[in-house]
Amino acid sequence: MKNLETIWTEAAAQGQTLKEYPRPSMVRRHWINLNGMWDYLITDSRILPWQFYENDYFPFDGQILVPFSPEAPLSMVNRQLMPDETLWYSRIIQLPQNSLDIRKERLLLHFGAVDQICSVYINGKFATYHKGGYLPFTVDITDFVPDDLTISILISVHDFSDTSYHARGKQQLDRGGMFYTAQSGIWQTVWMEIVPEKYIKDIRTTPDYDNGQIRLRVRTAVGPDKSAAPSTHSSDTVTCRIYPPALLDADGLGDELCHNEIISVSVRPGKEATISIPENSRRSWSPKEPWLYPYSLEYGNDRVLGYFALRKCDVQMAEDGYPRFFLNNQPCFQSGVLDQGYWPDGLYTAPSDEALIYDIRSMKELGFNMLRKHGKIESDRWYFHCDRLGMLVWQDMPNGGSFYRHWFVTYLATLMNWMRIPVKDTRSRLLSRTDEDGRQEYIDDIRDMIKTLYNHPSIVTWVPFNEGWGQFSTRKITNFIHRLDSSRLVDSASGWFDQGCGDINSLHYYFLGLPIPKSDRVLALSEFGGYSLRIPEHSACQTVYGYKKFSTSEALTDGFSRLMENTIVPSVKKGYSATVYTQLSDIEEETNGLITYDRRKIKMNPLIVQKWNAKLRKAMI
């Protein structure tokens, strides 16, 4: 496979990118970015960390550029971690003298994501263990820090990829077709944060659009990651100050936005408070006008900045007699793109913050207003940019389960979907979900995903299952998600194996005809297209994978136009309320992107794509 470079590759290779604050939805002033060069070693998994410490010698293989996985060209390693191996990271951090008062402050070590299972050791002592390759985790390392403030970090990583039941998305050790290069290890920003002894641990904001209110819950902590129980003492409160709505730029929140507060309230830690926004200050969030309300929280000596939006996403009966997607009580056709978030230089990790922005903004310029984040959970900054740029998001839970039986979940399922033959999700062997531990891990992961991403107003739909990959107990999972988050919709089974639950009747269309089922749920074409054009100088592979192949940009654009005119636009008049085109960019052998894998060329005529997106919206009026 040929290494392709984006316009951001060179700066990333020199360590000049990914320096932004990694959690723009909850900002503190004092933090330390640990991205950069770390020592690494890949060993037989039987070698244990204390064997290294016993000899006080680390025979490292070299250095790796964090946060790029060892399989990514930008990591400088270009080595596939195998399931029977262990990847070790090591770095020594010297904090400036007097920068941390251990008696009054805590030092938190944050990981954006580490794929797949890792243990963290600080100054030779075990600090934490984390399982799951897509979600952030934090460890309070204050008690491991010596008086000279020298911090030695050692991390061990195991990644079973597609050989186990863990969530893996579209990763596969034997890549090809619709499955891509597996990656492992640290793939999001690593950073440290200095906080007071008593600090704000997490925040949850829930908009109540109809009443012009925001529901706010703040959880606090004391000492080494101990949740602070709500106190009866009147001084144990958090002061919340809300400021006028703003259209944020890429720099995000800062004190310059925190003036002329429109309301100030005191809230009790752990208790949800309902705050009414003054009527003359209410502005709705939408793709056209993504207004965000900055706010500050003060808890003792701790202060954080965050933002929320006033918006409502639901399904209502439209005037044409079909259930439709509504946004802020107005019909809203969602014209989307399948976005898998792969990069030729960084795999799961975008080479820069500007690269994340480019993908979102490019799709907006083509007339799309929604991205379906497929088989992956992104870094917090990606969702922040969707929030501030006004891009609706359908969020997949990364799929897991054992080896997929494609003869059943892909080929036979396509035929049964077209013929409207229902299949129960009780066939655990055919759906690759026989392992009880794997099922419980999935439930834990989806709970943590929703908790992690809950505050992002751009997310309007959760997608727990895709095309039967590891699907199980669909009704139970759907009800679980609704209990966790009643403010968003659930697309219970994207593609096929619909179990009649959730808010959306979700279909995929690549072959045969497009069904128009009668449904009391809103209809969504959650994948279609997949039209392929390989441009040799912008392609990573010789092999071409796609559902219909074209040889020129003009032919591709004409084929897309025929599809839209003959099938997709007419389907909107018959009840479809969302479409998701496959896909945003080429990925390895898959050359069905609107943009090439290296993000250097848009493959269709942009004006034609814009025209059809406008017609989709008008077709629902």
N, C-alpha and C positions, 0 to 999 in steps of 0.2 A: 504494500500500500504506500502510495506517494505521500510525503509530508507536504501539506499545503500551509501557507502562511496567510494570515489576515493582515490588515493594515496595522493591527495592534500588537502583532507577534514580537517585533523587535524590542519595543519598549518593555513588554512583559518579560522577555528573556533577560533584560538588563535589570530587572527588579524595580522598574519605575512605575508599575501599576498596582492596583488593588491596595491602595493606601487609605481609602475612604473609611469613615466610621462604619463598621459592619452592621450596626443595628439602628438604622435611622428612625425607627418607630419608638425607640426608648433611648434617649441620648444623655450621656453624662460627659462632663468636661475632661476628666482625668482617665486616660486609657493609653495602652502601649500595644502597638501593632507588632506581632511576632512573625508575620510573613517574611520570607527571605530564605537564605541558605541554611539548611540544617544538615547535620551528618545523618547518614542512613546506612542500614545493613539489612540484607535479606538472608535469613538463616533457615535451616531445618527447624520445624516448629517444636522439636523436642528440646532445643536449647532454651534455658530459662534465664530470666534477668539476673538472678542472684549469682549465676555462674560468671556473668560479666563482672559484677562487683567484687566477687571473690578474688579475681586476678587484677582488679582495678585497671583493666585494659579493654578497649573497645576496638576490635579490628574492623573499622568501618569500610564499606565498599566505596564510599565517596560522599558527595554532597547532592542534595535534592532541593529544588526550588519549591518551597511551600507557598501557596496551597495547591500546587499541581500534582496530580497522582503520578506514580512512577511510570505508568503506561503512557502518559501524555508527553509529547515531544518537549513541551515547555519545562517539564520537570528536570531535564538534562539526564534522565536515567534510561528511559525507553526500555523498560523491563516489565514483563507481565508477572505479577504476583500470583502464585499458584495456591490452591486450597491447602496444600500440606506445608506451606512456608509461612514464616513470620517476617513481617516488615517492622524494623526498628527505626525510630527517629530519636535524635538526641540534639539538645541545644543547651548551652549555658547562658543565662541572662544575668547581667550585673546591674541591679537597680542603683540609681544615683543615691549617694549618701543623703540621709534625712528625707528621702522621698516617700517612705512608708513608716508610720508609727504603729508598730504591732499592738501596742496597748490600746489604741483608739480606732484603728482602721483594719479593714479586711482586704485581702488581695484575692480577686477572683480570676480564675483561668477559664477562658471561654473557647470552645471549639464550635465552628459553624457546622461542620459535618465531617465524620471520619467513617469511611466505608471499609469494614463492616462491623467488626468487633474489636474493641481496643481496651487496653489497660494503661493507666497513667501513673508514673512513678516520679516523685519529687524528692530530690536530694537522697536518692536511694531507698525511699520508702513508698509503699503502695498508697496511692491517693484516691483513685476511682476506677471503675469499670463501666463501660458503656457498650450497649448492643444496638445496632441499627445504623445503617449507612447514610440516612437522609436528614436527620434531625440534630439540632444543636444541643449541647450539654455544657454544664458549668460545674467547676469544682472550686471550693474555697481552699486555697493552699497556704493560708496565713501561718498555720501551725507548723508548716514544714520549712519556713523561711528562717535562716540563721541570722545572727546579729549583723554579719557583714553584707546581708542582702544579696548573696550569690545564690542563684536558683538554677539547679540542674534538672532539666526536664527529659525524661525518657519515656517513650511511648511504644508499645507493642501493638501490632495490628494483624488480625487474621481476616481473610475474605474468602468465603466459600463460593462467591459468585452464583452461577446457575447450577451448582452441584448440591444445593441444599434448598430448604424451604424459605429462607430469609427473603425479605423484599429486595429486589434487584432491578426492577424496571426493565429496560431493553438491553441490559448488559448480558454478554455471552462470551465464554472463554473461546469458543470456536465461532467467531463472528461471521456474519454473512446475511445477505438479504435484509429483512426487517429487524435484525438483531445486530448489535454493534459491539465494538471493542469493550471488554470488561475493564473496569478501573478499580483502584483500591486506595486505601490510605486517606490521608488528609486531603480534602478537595475544596474546603472553604476556609475562610480566614481564621487564624488562631490569634487570640488577643488577650490582654490582661487589663483589669480594671481595678482601681483603688476606690473603695467605698467606705463610709463610716461603719462603726460597730453595729449600729442599727440602720438598716437600709431598706429601700424598696426592692422587693424581689420580683414581682411581676404585676402586670396591669391587664385588665380586661375591659374593653369598651363595647357597648352594644347600642346602636342607634335605635331610637323610637321615632321614626320619621313622622308618623301621623300626628304625634303629640308634640313634636319639636323638642324632644328630650334626648339626653344621652345617659345611659346607665353605666356607671363606673364602679369597678371593684379593684381595690389595691391590696395586694398581699405584701407583707413586710417580713423581714428576717432579722434575727439577732445572732451575732457570732457565727460559728462555722455552719452556715446553711440550715439553721433551725428556724422553722416557721414561727413567727411571733403570734401568739394567741391574742385575739382582740382584748385590749385592756379596758377596764372600767374607769381608769384614770382619765380625767378630762383632757390632759395634755397629750395623750397618746392618740393624736389625730394626724391626718395628712391634709395639707392645704392644697386645694386644686384651684388654679387660676386659668381661665379660658380666655383666649384672645381672638380678635376678629379673623374671619376666614381668609385664607390666602391661597394663591396659586404658587405652589412651591417650585423652586428650581432644583437642580441636581445637588446643590450643596445641602439641601434639607433644612433642618431646624437650627435656629440660632437665636441668641438673645435679641437680635434686631427685630424679630417678629413678636417678641413678648412685651408689647407695650399696649396701653389703652385697653386693659382687660375688660371684657364685657360681663363677666360674672366671676365671683370668688366664693368657694364653699369649703367647709371642713368635712372630711369623710373619715369614717372609722375603718381601720385596717381590717380586711376580711369581710366587711359588710358592703353589699351593693348599694350605692347611692344613686338616686334619680335626680338629674340636674336639668332644669328647663332652660333652653336657650332663648334669650329675649327675642321677641317676634321680629323686631326690626333688624336683627343680626342673623336671621336664618337664611342660609344659602344651601341649595341642594348640590350633592356630588353627582356628576354624570360624565359620560365620555366627552361631551362637548365642553362642559365647565366643571372640572374636577376640583371643586372648592374643598379645602381641608382646614380644620380648626386646630391651630397650635394650642397646646396647653402646657402648664408646668405643674409639677407635683413637688411639694416640700415636706420632708419628714425628718425632723430634727436637723442634722447637718447634711442630709442627703437631698439632692435636687436633680430631677430628671425632666427632660422635655419629651413630649409626645404629640400625636395628632389623632384626630378622628374625623369622621364625615357624617353628615346627615344624608342617608340614602336608604331606600327600601327596595328589595328585590323579591318578587313573588309571582304567582300565576293567578290571573283573573280571566273571567270570561269576557272576550272582546265583543264588539258590536256585530262582527260577522258570524258570531255563534260558535267560534272556536276558543278553547283555552289558549291564552297567549302569555308570553313573558311580559311582565310589567316592571318598569323601573320608576320609582317615585310616583306610582299610581298612573303612569302613562304607558301605553303599549310600546315595546322596545324590541325590534327585531335584532337578534344577536348574530352578526355575521363574523364567524371566527376562523382561526387557523390553528391547526395542530402544531404545537411547539414543543419539541423534545429536548431543546437546550443542549445540543452537542456542538462542539467546536473542534476543528481539525488540529489546532495547536494545544488546546487545554482539555479536550474531551468534555467532562462534566463542568469544568471551570472556565468561564468566559475569560479571555485574556485581559480584559479591563472593564471598568465600570462603563466606559463609553461604548463598549461592544454590547453590553446589556441594553443600553439606551437605544443603540442603533436598531436592534431587532424589533423592539416595541414601536419605536417611531416609524420605522419602515412600513410596518403593517398598518399603522394608522394612516400613513400617507397613501396607502393602496385602498383605503376605504373600509378596512376591517375595524370592528369595535370590540372584539373578543379574542382571547387566546386560550386555548385548552392546553394547559401544562400537562404533558403526557408522560406518565411513567417516571416522574421525577419531582422532587421538591427542590425549589431553587433557594438561593441565598436571600436573606431578608432584603437586600438592596434591590433585587429584581422586582419584588412585590411593591416596594416603596416607589419605584419608577412607574409601575402600573398605576399605583394610587395617584401619583402626582400628574401623570400624563393622561389619565382617564382611559384606561384599558380594562374592560371586564375580563375576569379570569374564571375559568372552570379548572378546578384543581383535582388532578388524579391522585389517588393513593398508589404509590409505586407497587406494582404487582409482584407477588412471590409465589410460593408453591413449588412442588417438585417438577420434574421434566414434563413439558407440555406435549400433549398428543395432538399434533396439528391436523392429523387426518380428521379429528373430531371437532376441535375448537376453532379451526380455520376453514377447512374445505367443506366438511359436512354441515357445519354450522351456517355457512353462507347459503347453502341450498335450503336448509330448514328455515332460515330466516325469510328467504324469498317466498317459500311456500306457507309461511306462518304456522309452522309446526312447533308447538311449545315443548320445551325441555326443562324438567325440574333440576334444581341445583343440588339435589341429593346424591348425584352420581359423583361421589368424592374422588374415586380413582380416575375417572375420565376427565375431571376438572382439576386434578393434581393437588388435592387437599386432604390427603389421608392422615397427615401428621397432626395430632392434637396440639402439640407444642407450637407448631407453625400457625395453627388457627388462633391460639391465644395470643401469640406474638403479634399477629396481624391486628387483632382488636386493640392491643396496647399501643401499637404504632399509629393506628388511625386516631385514637384518642389524643396522643401526643402531637400528631400533625395538626389537628384542629386547635388544640391549645396553643401551639406555636404560632399559627397563622391567623388566629381568630380576629385580631384587630385590624386586618387589612381590608379596607372597604372595597377594593377592586375585586376581591373574591366573592362571587355570587352563587357558585355551585360546587358541591363536593361530588367527586366521582369515585366511588369505592372499587368498582370492578370494571374491567375492560375485556370484552370478547371471551369471557369464561376463563381467563388466565388466573388460576387459583381461586376461583369463585366458590363461595360457600355461604350458607345461612343468610341469604340476601335480605330477607325481610327483617331478620333479627339485627343485622348490621345497619340497615336503613333506619330502623327505629332507634337504634343506639346513636346514630349520627344526629337524628332529629332531637334527641334528648340533650346531646352535647351542644347543639347549635340550632335553635329554632328560627334563627334570623336568615338562614340561607336555604337554597333548594338542594335536593339530592337527586343525581342521575345514577340510580342504583346499579344498572347494568348497561354499560355503553356498548352498543353494537348488537348483541344478541343474548340469548339466555335470559330474556326478560322474565321476571317473576311477578309482574303485575303490581309492584310496589314502588314507592318513591314518587317524586313529583313529575318525572319526565319519562315519556315513552321514547326511547333512544335507539336509533337505527344507524347502521353503516351501509353505504352503498358504493361498491366498486364494480360488481358484475351483476348480470341478470337485470331485472327491472327494479325500480324503486317502489317498494310497497307504500300505500297510503292507508294505513290502518285506521279504523274508527277507534277513538280513544277519549276517555274522560280526563286523561292527563295531557299535558302539553307535548306536542310532537317536536322532536329535534333530530336533525340529520347530523349526528355527532362525528361522523367521518365520511368524506366522499372525495372523489378526484383521484389523487395519486398519479397524475399525469407526469410522464418522465421525459426529460431532455438532458442528455449528457453533453457537457461542454468540456472537451478533453483537457484544456489548459487550466480548468477550474475544478477538475474531478480528482478524487483520491484513488479511485479504483478503475480498473479496466472493465470489470463486470458491471452490468447495469441491472438494477432491480427497480421495477415500477409496474403499475397496472395497465398503462397504455403508453407506448413509446412514440416519440416524435423526434425528427431530425433537425428542425430549425426552430428558432424562437417564434417566427411567424406562424408555423404550423401548430406549435404548442398553443399559442394565443387563440388561433382559430378553433382548435379542438375544445379549449376551455369555453369559448363563446357558445359553441354548439351545445355543449353540456348544460350551460346555464340557461340558454334560451329554450331548449327542448324539454329539459327535465327539472332543473332546480328551481327556477323562478315559478313555473306553473305549480310546483308542489307547495309553494308558500300560500298560494290562493286556496289550497286544499287543506291547510291546517298546520304545515310546518312553520315553526317560529324561531328556529335557530339552525344554522349550518356551520360546519367546521371543515374547511378545505385541508386536505393532506398534500403538502405541509409547508412550514415556514422555510426551511432550508434543506438542501441535500445533506445526507449523512452517509459517508463511506460509499457502499454500493448503491444505496437508495438515492436515486437522482430525480426525485419527484418534488423538489423544493421550488418555491417561488423565487428563492435566492440560492445562488451556488453555495457550496459548503464553506468556501473561504470568504463569503459575504462580500464579494467584489462585483457581482453582476446580478441584476434582476432579470429573470429569464422570460417573463411575459411583458407585453406592452403595458406599462403602468396605467395609462389612460383607459385601456379596455377593462382592466381589473376594477378600477374605480367606477366605471360605468355600470358594471354588473352588480357591484355592491350597492350602488344607489338604487338600481332596479329591484334588488331584493327588499330593501327597506320600503320602497313605494308599493311593492306587491302586497304588503300586509295592511296597507291603509284602506 
